């Protein structure tokens, strides 16, 4: 499903215009992004939790040359599905 498909489904299910549904989706994405940037978790009961995970610095290998490289520490967004979402999918 693409963003355009999601906007169409949201507009239909919520009884909104496509423009309003797209604004709502963009607002949701911006709000989650801002919360994760500031280190907060976003929990939607039944749907899931967005959080930030930390990966430690480590060494790796360049697959082309076999040379050892240093991979810096990084933060990564995570999503853990809630029980209701898991049950709906299964």
N, CA and C atoms as a LAMMPS dump frame, in Angstrom:
ITEM: TIMESTEP
0
ITEM: NUMBER OF ATOMS
270
ITEM: BOX BOUNDS ff ff ff
-5.0000000000000000e+02 5.0000000000000000e+02
-5.0000000000000000e+02 5.0000000000000000e+02
-5.0000000000000000e+02 5.0000000000000000e+02
ITEM: ATOMS id mol type element x y z
1 1 1 N 0.851 -1.171 0
2 1 2 C 0 0 0
3 1 3 C 0.898 1.235 0
4 2 1 N 0.641 2.141 -0.897
5 2 2 C 1.409 3.378 -0.972
6 2 3 C 0.746 4.454 -0.115
7 3 1 N 1.416 5.579 0.01
8 3 2 C 0.857 6.683 0.788
9 3 3 C -0.466 7.14 0.164
10 4 1 N -0.517 7.218 -1.167
11 4 2 C -1.743 7.651 -1.843
12 4 3 C -2.889 6.671 -1.571
13 5 1 N -2.587 5.375 -1.586
14 5 2 C -3.609 4.375 -1.269
15 5 3 C -4.111 4.537 0.162
16 6 1 N -3.174 4.769 1.083
17 6 2 C -3.537 4.951 2.48
18 6 3 C -4.417 6.186 2.659
19 7 1 N -4.078 7.276 1.981
20 7 2 C -4.887 8.502 2.056
21 7 3 C -6.294 8.219 1.548
22 8 1 N -6.422 7.495 0.453
23 8 2 C -7.75 7.168 -0.097
24 8 3 C -8.578 6.354 0.887
25 9 1 N -7.968 5.347 1.509
26 9 2 C -8.684 4.506 2.472
27 9 3 C -9.067 5.318 3.705
28 10 1 N -8.14 6.152 4.195
29 10 2 C -8.445 6.993 5.361
30 10 3 C -9.61 7.928 5.058
31 11 1 N -9.611 8.543 3.891
32 11 2 C -10.678 9.472 3.51
33 11 3 C -12.02 8.747 3.47
34 12 1 N -12.023 7.548 2.907
35 12 2 C -13.263 6.779 2.802
36 12 3 C -13.78 6.35 4.17
37 13 1 N -12.903 5.807 5.01
38 13 2 C -13.332 5.286 6.317
39 13 3 C -13.708 6.395 7.293
40 14 1 N -13.055 7.556 7.203
41 14 2 C -13.324 8.632 8.152
42 14 3 C -14.316 9.652 7.613
43 15 1 N -14.732 9.497 6.369
44 15 2 C -15.68 10.441 5.791
45 15 3 C -15.064 11.815 5.575
46 16 1 N -13.788 11.836 5.217
47 16 2 C -13.071 13.092 4.977
48 16 3 C -12.785 13.251 3.49
49 17 1 N -12.423 14.468 3.11
50 17 2 C -11.935 14.652 1.747
51 17 3 C -10.52 14.094 1.686
52 18 1 N -10.047 13.808 0.484
53 18 2 C -8.692 13.279 0.334
54 18 3 C -7.659 14.294 0.824
55 19 1 N -7.919 15.571 0.597
56 19 2 C -6.985 16.613 1.044
57 19 3 C -6.892 16.631 2.567
58 20 1 N -8.044 16.519 3.243
59 20 2 C -8.039 16.508 4.705
60 20 3 C -7.371 15.239 5.248
61 21 1 N -7.613 14.113 4.594
62 21 2 C -6.996 12.858 5.022
63 21 3 C -5.474 12.938 4.859
64 22 1 N -5.011 13.553 3.769
65 22 2 C -3.575 13.689 3.566
66 22 3 C -2.964 14.621 4.614
67 23 1 N -3.659 15.699 4.956
68 23 2 C -3.18 16.604 6.02
69 23 3 C -3.097 15.864 7.352
70 24 1 N -4.101 15.047 7.636
71 24 2 C -4.113 14.279 8.891
72 24 3 C -2.953 13.291 8.925
73 25 1 N -2.723 12.6 7.824
74 25 2 C -1.617 11.633 7.764
75 25 3 C -0.273 12.336 7.904
76 26 1 N -0.095 13.445 7.203
77 26 2 C 1.158 14.202 7.308
78 26 3 C 1.362 14.719 8.728
79 27 1 N 0.288 15.158 9.374
80 27 2 C 0.371 15.617 10.758
81 27 3 C 0.762 14.499 11.702
82 28 1 N 0.196 13.31 11.492
83 28 2 C 0.53 12.153 12.32
84 28 3 C 2.002 11.793 12.165
85 29 1 N 2.472 11.72 10.933
86 29 2 C 3.876 11.371 10.672
87 29 3 C 4.803 12.416 11.299
88 30 1 N 4.464 13.695 11.164
89 30 2 C 5.292 14.76 11.744
90 30 3 C 5.316 14.68 13.27
91 31 1 N 4.168 14.403 13.868
92 31 2 C 4.094 14.323 15.329
93 31 3 C 4.919 13.146 15.859
94 32 1 N 4.827 11.994 15.206
95 32 2 C 5.602 10.824 15.629
96 32 3 C 7.089 11.097 15.438
97 33 1 N 7.46 11.685 14.314
98 33 2 C 8.869 12.002 14.037
99 33 3 C 9.428 12.954 15.085
100 34 1 N 8.689 14.005 15.406
101 34 2 C 9.148 14.977 16.409
102 34 3 C 9.303 14.324 17.78
103 35 1 N 8.36 13.464 18.142
104 35 2 C 8.433 12.791 19.441
105 35 3 C 9.656 11.878 19.501
106 36 1 N 9.913 11.126 18.443
107 36 2 C 11.067 10.229 18.422
108 36 3 C 12.375 11.006 18.437
109 37 1 N 12.413 12.144 17.728
110 37 2 C 13.619 12.983 17.738
111 37 3 C 13.953 13.456 19.142
112 38 1 N 12.932 13.75 19.935
113 38 2 C 13.156 14.252 21.287
114 38 3 C 13.308 13.117 22.306
115 39 1 N 13.331 11.865 21.833
116 39 2 C 13.58 10.726 22.718
117 39 3 C 12.348 10.139 23.375
118 40 1 N 11.166 10.591 22.991
119 40 2 C 9.933 10.078 23.584
120 40 3 C 9.446 8.821 22.862
121 41 1 N 8.606 8.046 23.555
122 41 2 C 7.921 6.922 22.942
123 41 3 C 6.519 7.381 22.566
124 42 1 N 5.967 6.787 21.507
125 42 2 C 4.591 7.065 21.113
126 42 3 C 3.828 5.748 21.188
127 43 1 N 2.877 5.667 22.12
128 43 2 C 2.101 4.44 22.318
129 43 3 C 0.669 4.652 21.868
130 44 1 N 0.219 3.796 20.977
131 44 2 C -1.174 3.789 20.543
132 44 3 C -1.742 2.445 21.004
133 45 1 N -2.516 2.478 22.07
134 45 2 C -3.011 1.255 22.7
135 45 3 C -3.759 0.4 21.671
136 46 1 N -3.372 -0.855 21.595
137 46 2 C -3.979 -1.787 20.657
138 46 3 C -3.291 -1.808 19.304
139 47 1 N -2.661 -0.708 18.917
140 47 2 C -1.984 -0.647 17.619
141 47 3 C -0.508 -0.957 17.754
142 48 1 N 0.184 -0.215 18.616
143 48 2 C 1.606 -0.484 18.81
144 48 3 C 2.339 0.701 19.399
145 49 1 N 3.658 0.546 19.52
146 49 2 C 4.508 1.56 20.135
147 49 3 C 5.683 1.877 19.22
148 50 1 N 5.873 3.167 18.979
149 50 2 C 7.036 3.65 18.25
150 50 3 C 8.064 4.074 19.291
151 51 1 N 9.333 3.699 19.099
152 51 2 C 10.383 4.087 20.029
153 51 3 C 11.692 4.228 19.262
154 52 1 N 12.726 4.645 19.983
155 52 2 C 14.049 4.798 19.39
156 52 3 C 14.982 3.783 20.038
157 53 1 N 15.663 3.013 19.214
158 53 2 C 16.645 2.054 19.702
159 53 3 C 18.048 2.568 19.432
160 54 1 N 18.994 2.113 20.224
161 54 2 C 20.382 2.55 20.058
162 54 3 C 21.224 1.359 19.62
163 55 1 N 22.058 1.587 18.63
164 55 2 C 23.01 0.572 18.192
165 55 3 C 24.403 1.046 18.569
166 56 1 N 25.17 0.202 19.202
167 56 2 C 26.521 0.554 19.645
168 56 3 C 27.463 0.601 18.441
169 57 1 N 28.565 1.321 18.609
170 57 2 C 29.596 1.346 17.581
171 57 3 C 30.202 -0.049 17.469
172 58 1 N 30.597 -0.411 16.272
173 58 2 C 31.157 -1.739 16.061
174 58 3 C 32.082 -1.717 14.848
175 59 1 N 32.786 -2.799 14.64
176 59 2 C 33.633 -2.913 13.458
177 59 3 C 32.963 -3.854 12.48
178 60 1 N 33.194 -3.603 11.203
179 60 2 C 32.619 -4.443 10.163
180 60 3 C 33.627 -4.625 9.046
181 61 1 N 33.208 -5.308 8.004
182 61 2 C 34.085 -5.537 6.86
183 61 3 C 33.447 -4.982 5.603
184 62 1 N 34.255 -4.35 4.77
185 62 2 C 33.808 -3.93 3.456
186 62 3 C 33.703 -5.201 2.604
187 63 1 N 32.515 -5.525 2.089
188 63 2 C 32.367 -6.777 1.352
189 63 3 C 33.16 -6.831 0.044
190 64 1 N 33.47 -5.672 -0.534
191 64 2 C 34.214 -5.667 -1.79
192 64 3 C 35.708 -5.88 -1.58
193 65 1 N 36.252 -5.213 -0.553
194 65 2 C 37.706 -5.271 -0.355
195 65 3 C 38.124 -6.142 0.814
196 66 1 N 37.201 -6.423 1.719
197 66 2 C 37.542 -7.196 2.905
198 66 3 C 38.207 -6.364 3.98
199 67 1 N 38.35 -5.053 3.744
200 67 2 C 38.988 -4.167 4.715
201 67 3 C 38.084 -3.971 5.924
202 68 1 N 38.695 -3.856 7.097
203 68 2 C 37.95 -3.606 8.323
204 68 3 C 37.583 -2.13 8.383
205 69 1 N 36.315 -1.845 8.731
206 69 2 C 35.86 -0.46 8.862
207 69 3 C 35.185 -0.283 10.207
208 70 1 N 35.18 0.947 10.696
209 70 2 C 34.483 1.274 11.945
210 70 3 C 33.094 1.785 11.598
211 71 1 N 32.09 1.203 12.22
212 71 2 C 30.71 1.623 12.028
213 71 3 C 30.307 2.398 13.278
214 72 1 N 29.947 3.685 13.126
215 72 2 C 29.645 4.5 14.304
216 72 3 C 28.327 4.092 14.976
217 73 1 N 28.166 4.506 16.225
218 73 2 C 26.913 4.277 16.952
219 73 3 C 25.799 5.035 16.232
220 74 1 N 24.585 4.515 16.314
221 74 2 C 23.458 5.15 15.631
222 74 3 C 22.167 4.899 16.402
223 75 1 N 21.207 5.789 16.183
224 75 2 C 19.861 5.614 16.716
225 75 3 C 18.979 5.145 15.575
226 76 1 N 18.026 4.282 15.892
227 76 2 C 17.162 3.716 14.871
228 76 3 C 15.721 3.67 15.375
229 77 1 N 14.754 4.082 14.529
230 77 2 C 13.361 3.979 14.958
231 77 3 C 12.915 2.523 14.997
232 78 1 N 12.055 2.218 15.975
233 78 2 C 11.523 0.858 16.133
234 78 3 C 10.005 0.936 16.236
235 79 1 N 9.356 -0.148 15.865
236 79 2 C 7.914 -0.263 16.048
237 79 3 C 7.618 -1.639 16.606
238 80 1 N 6.876 -1.68 17.693
239 80 2 C 6.449 -2.948 18.269
240 80 3 C 4.928 -3.001 18.172
241 81 1 N 4.421 -3.984 17.451
242 81 2 C 2.98 -4.117 17.246
243 81 3 C 2.272 -4.474 18.543
244 82 1 N 1.089 -3.914 18.738
245 82 2 C 0.268 -4.208 19.906
246 82 3 C -0.538 -5.485 19.71
247 83 1 N -1.12 -5.971 20.782
248 83 2 C -1.848 -7.231 20.762
249 83 3 C -3.024 -7.19 19.775
250 84 1 N -3.79 -6.124 19.752
251 84 2 C -4.956 -6.052 18.875
252 84 3 C -4.534 -6.105 17.407
253 85 1 N -3.434 -5.439 17.065
254 85 2 C -2.938 -5.468 15.685
255 85 3 C -2.444 -6.874 15.323
256 86 1 N -1.712 -7.495 16.247
257 86 2 C -1.225 -8.862 15.998
258 86 3 C -2.408 -9.817 15.797
259 87 1 N -3.41 -9.696 16.658
260 87 2 C -4.566 -10.576 16.56
261 87 3 C -5.325 -10.351 15.254
262 88 1 N -5.428 -9.089 14.807
263 88 2 C -6.146 -8.784 13.58
264 88 3 C -5.428 -9.357 12.36
265 89 1 N -4.106 -9.365 12.392
266 89 2 C -3.325 -9.88 11.266
267 89 3 C -3.378 -11.407 11.231
268 90 1 N -3.379 -12.021 12.408
269 90 2 C -3.432 -13.49 12.465
270 90 3 C -4.866 -13.904 12.43
